[in-house]
Amino acid sequence: MIGYDISNQSAAIKAFKLHYIQNDVSGTLNDYDKKVLYNLYRKF
C-alpha cells in the first residue's frame, strides 16, 4: 500500500518504523504505530 515489501513482515515493520516512528524499531506494531499506518493509508 505504501511501498514496503511484506514478504518479510518483521523487516517491513522495522523499515516502516525507522522511517515514520524513529523511537522504537521493534518488529511488532503497537496501537500508536497502527494509527500512524492508518493515517498514511488514508493519505494515499
PyMOL Python script that loads the backbone (N, CA, C, O; Angstrom):
from pymol import cmd

cmd.read_pdbstr("""\
ATOM      1  N   MET A   1       0.818  -1.185   0.000  1.00  0.00           N
ATOM      2  CA  MET A   1       0.000   0.000   0.000  1.00  0.00           C
ATOM      3  C   MET A   1       0.871   1.261   0.000  1.00  0.00           C
ATOM      4  O   MET A   1       0.599   2.201  -0.747  1.00  0.00           O
ATOM      5  N   ILE A   2       1.915   1.283   0.835  1.00  0.00           N
ATOM      6  CA  ILE A   2       2.772   2.469   0.870  1.00  0.00           C
ATOM      7  C   ILE A   2       4.197   2.159   0.433  1.00  0.00           C
ATOM      8  O   ILE A   2       5.104   2.967   0.637  1.00  0.00           O
ATOM      9  N   GLY A   3       4.395   0.986  -0.170  1.00  0.00           N
ATOM     10  CA  GLY A   3       5.673   0.713  -0.807  1.00  0.00           C
ATOM     11  C   GLY A   3       6.642  -0.200  -0.093  1.00  0.00           C
ATOM     12  O   GLY A   3       7.811  -0.246  -0.476  1.00  0.00           O
ATOM     13  N   TYR A   4       6.221  -0.925   0.921  1.00  0.00           N
ATOM     14  CA  TYR A   4       7.110  -1.846   1.622  1.00  0.00           C
ATOM     15  C   TYR A   4       6.847  -3.278   1.162  1.00  0.00           C
ATOM     16  O   TYR A   4       5.699  -3.706   1.050  1.00  0.00           O
ATOM     17  N   ASP A   5       7.931  -4.010   0.898  1.00  0.00           N
ATOM     18  CA  ASP A   5       7.831  -5.425   0.536  1.00  0.00           C
ATOM     19  C   ASP A   5       7.483  -6.209   1.805  1.00  0.00           C
ATOM     20  O   ASP A   5       8.259  -6.220   2.760  1.00  0.00           O
ATOM     21  N   ILE A   6       6.337  -6.852   1.815  1.00  0.00           N
ATOM     22  CA  ILE A   6       5.886  -7.536   3.026  1.00  0.00           C
ATOM     23  C   ILE A   6       6.173  -9.036   3.015  1.00  0.00           C
ATOM     24  O   ILE A   6       5.605  -9.779   3.816  1.00  0.00           O
ATOM     25  N   SER A   7       7.040  -9.485   2.123  1.00  0.00           N
ATOM     26  CA  SER A   7       7.397 -10.905   2.132  1.00  0.00           C
ATOM     27  C   SER A   7       8.109 -11.271   3.435  1.00  0.00           C
ATOM     28  O   SER A   7       7.987 -12.403   3.903  1.00  0.00           O
ATOM     29  N   ASN A   8       8.844 -10.339   4.023  1.00  0.00           N
ATOM     30  CA  ASN A   8       9.423 -10.494   5.359  1.00  0.00           C
ATOM     31  C   ASN A   8       8.749  -9.433   6.225  1.00  0.00           C
ATOM     32  O   ASN A   8       9.182  -8.281   6.261  1.00  0.00           O
ATOM     33  N   GLN A   9       7.695  -9.828   6.916  1.00  0.00           N
ATOM     34  CA  GLN A   9       6.856  -8.879   7.635  1.00  0.00           C
ATOM     35  C   GLN A   9       7.624  -8.124   8.723  1.00  0.00           C
ATOM     36  O   GLN A   9       7.437  -6.917   8.877  1.00  0.00           O
ATOM     37  N   SER A  10       8.463  -8.797   9.461  1.00  0.00           N
ATOM     38  CA  SER A  10       9.220  -8.150  10.527  1.00  0.00           C
ATOM     39  C   SER A  10      10.148  -7.073   9.965  1.00  0.00           C
ATOM     40  O   SER A  10      10.254  -5.989  10.539  1.00  0.00           O
ATOM     41  N   ALA A  11      10.810  -7.357   8.863  1.00  0.00           N
ATOM     42  CA  ALA A  11      11.709  -6.380   8.237  1.00  0.00           C
ATOM     43  C   ALA A  11      10.918  -5.190   7.697  1.00  0.00           C
ATOM     44  O   ALA A  11      11.380  -4.052   7.775  1.00  0.00           O
ATOM     45  N   ALA A  12       9.730  -5.446   7.152  1.00  0.00           N
ATOM     46  CA  ALA A  12       8.897  -4.357   6.638  1.00  0.00           C
ATOM     47  C   ALA A  12       8.444  -3.449   7.772  1.00  0.00           C
ATOM     48  O   ALA A  12       8.434  -2.227   7.624  1.00  0.00           O
ATOM     49  N   ILE A  13       8.070  -4.036   8.899  1.00  0.00           N
ATOM     50  CA  ILE A  13       7.653  -3.239  10.056  1.00  0.00           C
ATOM     51  C   ILE A  13       8.821  -2.403  10.569  1.00  0.00           C
ATOM     52  O   ILE A  13       8.651  -1.225  10.883  1.00  0.00           O
ATOM     53  N   LYS A  14       9.996  -3.005  10.657  1.00  0.00           N
ATOM     54  CA  LYS A  14      11.180  -2.264  11.114  1.00  0.00           C
ATOM     55  C   LYS A  14      11.503  -1.107  10.178  1.00  0.00           C
ATOM     56  O   LYS A  14      11.830  -0.014  10.639  1.00  0.00           O
ATOM     57  N   ALA A  15      11.417  -1.333   8.874  1.00  0.00           N
ATOM     58  CA  ALA A  15      11.683  -0.265   7.904  1.00  0.00           C
ATOM     59  C   ALA A  15      10.652   0.852   8.034  1.00  0.00           C
ATOM     60  O   ALA A  15      11.005   2.030   7.990  1.00  0.00           O
ATOM     61  N   PHE A  16       9.377   0.489   8.194  1.00  0.00           N
ATOM     62  CA  PHE A  16       8.314   1.472   8.397  1.00  0.00           C
ATOM     63  C   PHE A  16       8.588   2.302   9.644  1.00  0.00           C
ATOM     64  O   PHE A  16       8.477   3.528   9.622  1.00  0.00           O
ATOM     65  N   LYS A  17       8.946   1.627  10.730  1.00  0.00           N
ATOM     66  CA  LYS A  17       9.181   2.324  11.984  1.00  0.00           C
ATOM     67  C   LYS A  17      10.430   3.204  11.924  1.00  0.00           C
ATOM     68  O   LYS A  17      10.449   4.291  12.502  1.00  0.00           O
ATOM     69  N   LEU A  18      11.453   2.750  11.241  1.00  0.00           N
ATOM     70  CA  LEU A  18      12.642   3.588  11.089  1.00  0.00           C
ATOM     71  C   LEU A  18      12.309   4.881  10.359  1.00  0.00           C
ATOM     72  O   LEU A  18      12.859   5.937  10.674  1.00  0.00           O
ATOM     73  N   HIS A  19      11.422   4.800   9.399  1.00  0.00           N
ATOM     74  CA  HIS A  19      11.080   5.975   8.596  1.00  0.00           C
ATOM     75  C   HIS A  19      10.080   6.893   9.293  1.00  0.00           C
ATOM     76  O   HIS A  19      10.250   8.112   9.276  1.00  0.00           O
ATOM     77  N   TYR A  20       9.049   6.330   9.902  1.00  0.00           N
ATOM     78  CA  TYR A  20       7.953   7.141  10.417  1.00  0.00           C
ATOM     79  C   TYR A  20       7.910   7.282  11.939  1.00  0.00           C
ATOM     80  O   TYR A  20       7.436   8.302  12.438  1.00  0.00           O
ATOM     81  N   ILE A  21       8.380   6.310  12.675  1.00  0.00           N
ATOM     82  CA  ILE A  21       8.269   6.348  14.135  1.00  0.00           C
ATOM     83  C   ILE A  21       9.586   6.811  14.771  1.00  0.00           C
ATOM     84  O   ILE A  21       9.592   7.750  15.566  1.00  0.00           O
ATOM     85  N   GLN A  22      10.656   6.181  14.438  1.00  0.00           N
ATOM     86  CA  GLN A  22      12.037   6.524  14.772  1.00  0.00           C
ATOM     87  C   GLN A  22      12.430   6.383  16.234  1.00  0.00           C
ATOM     88  O   GLN A  22      13.614   6.526  16.539  1.00  0.00           O
ATOM     89  N   ASN A  23      11.523   6.114  17.149  1.00  0.00           N
ATOM     90  CA  ASN A  23      11.945   5.922  18.539  1.00  0.00           C
ATOM     91  C   ASN A  23      11.780   4.478  19.009  1.00  0.00           C
ATOM     92  O   ASN A  23      12.176   4.142  20.126  1.00  0.00           O
ATOM     93  N   ASP A  24      11.208   3.633  18.177  1.00  0.00           N
ATOM     94  CA  ASP A  24      11.024   2.213  18.503  1.00  0.00           C
ATOM     95  C   ASP A  24      11.110   1.433  17.202  1.00  0.00           C
ATOM     96  O   ASP A  24      10.261   1.589  16.324  1.00  0.00           O
ATOM     97  N   VAL A  25      12.122   0.603  17.074  1.00  0.00           N
ATOM     98  CA  VAL A  25      12.304  -0.125  15.811  1.00  0.00           C
ATOM     99  C   VAL A  25      12.115  -1.631  15.997  1.00  0.00           C
ATOM    100  O   VAL A  25      12.773  -2.435  15.336  1.00  0.00           O
ATOM    101  N   SER A  26      11.213  -2.001  16.900  1.00  0.00           N
ATOM    102  CA  SER A  26      10.924  -3.421  17.084  1.00  0.00           C
ATOM    103  C   SER A  26      10.166  -3.949  15.870  1.00  0.00           C
ATOM    104  O   SER A  26       9.693  -3.173  15.040  1.00  0.00           O
ATOM    105  N   GLY A  27      10.056  -5.245  15.775  1.00  0.00           N
ATOM    106  CA  GLY A  27       9.397  -5.871  14.632  1.00  0.00           C
ATOM    107  C   GLY A  27       7.907  -6.083  14.822  1.00  0.00           C
ATOM    108  O   GLY A  27       7.292  -6.854  14.086  1.00  0.00           O
ATOM    109  N   THR A  28       7.317  -5.404  15.807  1.00  0.00           N
ATOM    110  CA  THR A  28       5.877  -5.526  16.042  1.00  0.00           C
ATOM    111  C   THR A  28       5.232  -4.150  16.031  1.00  0.00           C
ATOM    112  O   THR A  28       5.893  -3.136  16.256  1.00  0.00           O
ATOM    113  N   LEU A  29       3.931  -4.131  15.766  1.00  0.00           N
ATOM    114  CA  LEU A  29       3.190  -2.872  15.735  1.00  0.00           C
ATOM    115  C   LEU A  29       2.382  -2.702  17.018  1.00  0.00           C
ATOM    116  O   LEU A  29       1.659  -3.609  17.431  1.00  0.00           O
ATOM    117  N   ASN A  30       2.510  -1.536  17.641  1.00  0.00           N
ATOM    118  CA  ASN A  30       1.662  -1.240  18.793  1.00  0.00           C
ATOM    119  C   ASN A  30       0.505  -0.348  18.327  1.00  0.00           C
ATOM    120  O   ASN A  30       0.389  -0.064  17.135  1.00  0.00           O
ATOM    121  N   ASP A  31      -0.334   0.087  19.240  1.00  0.00           N
ATOM    122  CA  ASP A  31      -1.511   0.878  18.865  1.00  0.00           C
ATOM    123  C   ASP A  31      -1.131   2.190  18.182  1.00  0.00           C
ATOM    124  O   ASP A  31      -1.764   2.580  17.201  1.00  0.00           O
ATOM    125  N   TYR A  32      -0.110   2.870  18.686  1.00  0.00           N
ATOM    126  CA  TYR A  32       0.323   4.129  18.076  1.00  0.00           C
ATOM    127  C   TYR A  32       0.806   3.909  16.643  1.00  0.00           C
ATOM    128  O   TYR A  32       0.469   4.682  15.746  1.00  0.00           O
ATOM    129  N   ASP A  33       1.594   2.857  16.430  1.00  0.00           N
ATOM    130  CA  ASP A  33       2.102   2.537  15.093  1.00  0.00           C
ATOM    131  C   ASP A  33       0.957   2.269  14.123  1.00  0.00           C
ATOM    132  O   ASP A  33       0.990   2.702  12.971  1.00  0.00           O
ATOM    133  N   LYS A  34      -0.052   1.553  14.599  1.00  0.00           N
ATOM    134  CA  LYS A  34      -1.213   1.252  13.763  1.00  0.00           C
ATOM    135  C   LYS A  34      -1.970   2.520  13.377  1.00  0.00           C
ATOM    136  O   LYS A  34      -2.477   2.629  12.260  1.00  0.00           O
ATOM    137  N   LYS A  35      -2.045   3.475  14.299  1.00  0.00           N
ATOM    138  CA  LYS A  35      -2.711   4.747  13.998  1.00  0.00           C
ATOM    139  C   LYS A  35      -1.941   5.518  12.937  1.00  0.00           C
ATOM    140  O   LYS A  35      -2.539   6.093  12.028  1.00  0.00           O
ATOM    141  N   VAL A  36      -0.618   5.532  13.050  1.00  0.00           N
ATOM    142  CA  VAL A  36       0.212   6.200  12.049  1.00  0.00           C
ATOM    143  C   VAL A  36       0.033   5.523  10.693  1.00  0.00           C
ATOM    144  O   VAL A  36      -0.143   6.198   9.679  1.00  0.00           O
ATOM    145  N   LEU A  37       0.077   4.213  10.672  1.00  0.00           N
ATOM    146  CA  LEU A  37      -0.097   3.461   9.433  1.00  0.00           C
ATOM    147  C   LEU A  37      -1.473   3.710   8.821  1.00  0.00           C
ATOM    148  O   LEU A  37      -1.585   3.863   7.604  1.00  0.00           O
ATOM    149  N   TYR A  38      -2.513   3.753   9.636  1.00  0.00           N
ATOM    150  CA  TYR A  38      -3.861   4.015   9.144  1.00  0.00           C
ATOM    151  C   TYR A  38      -3.961   5.418   8.527  1.00  0.00           C
ATOM    152  O   TYR A  38      -4.559   5.598   7.466  1.00  0.00           O
ATOM    153  N   ASN A  39      -3.371   6.398   9.201  1.00  0.00           N
ATOM    154  CA  ASN A  39      -3.393   7.764   8.668  1.00  0.00           C
ATOM    155  C   ASN A  39      -2.634   7.871   7.347  1.00  0.00           C
ATOM    156  O   ASN A  39      -3.044   8.615   6.455  1.00  0.00           O
ATOM    157  N   LEU A  40      -1.530   7.133   7.216  1.00  0.00           N
ATOM    158  CA  LEU A  40      -0.816   7.096   5.941  1.00  0.00           C
ATOM    159  C   LEU A  40      -1.657   6.443   4.861  1.00  0.00           C
ATOM    160  O   LEU A  40      -1.666   6.895   3.716  1.00  0.00           O
ATOM    161  N   TYR A  41      -2.367   5.375   5.224  1.00  0.00           N
ATOM    162  CA  TYR A  41      -3.268   4.706   4.289  1.00  0.00           C
ATOM    163  C   TYR A  41      -4.333   5.677   3.778  1.00  0.00           C
ATOM    164  O   TYR A  41      -4.628   5.714   2.584  1.00  0.00           O
ATOM    165  N   ARG A  42      -4.901   6.457   4.685  1.00  0.00           N
ATOM    166  CA  ARG A  42      -5.940   7.417   4.284  1.00  0.00           C
ATOM    167  C   ARG A  42      -5.365   8.521   3.389  1.00  0.00           C
ATOM    168  O   ARG A  42      -6.055   9.034   2.508  1.00  0.00           O
ATOM    169  N   LYS A  43      -4.121   8.876   3.616  1.00  0.00           N
ATOM    170  CA  LYS A  43      -3.490   9.930   2.820  1.00  0.00           C
ATOM    171  C   LYS A  43      -3.230   9.473   1.377  1.00  0.00           C
ATOM    172  O   LYS A  43      -3.381  10.254   0.437  1.00  0.00           O
ATOM    173  N   PHE A  44      -2.838   8.200   1.209  1.00  0.00           N
ATOM    174  CA  PHE A  44      -2.514   7.683  -0.111  1.00  0.00           C
ATOM    175  C   PHE A  44      -3.690   6.944  -0.638  1.00  0.00           C
ATOM    176  O   PHE A  44      -3.641   6.418  -1.750  1.00  0.00           O
TER     177      PHE A  44
END
""", "prot")
cmd.dss("prot")
cmd.show_as("cartoon", "prot")
cmd.util.cbc("prot")
cmd.orient("prot")
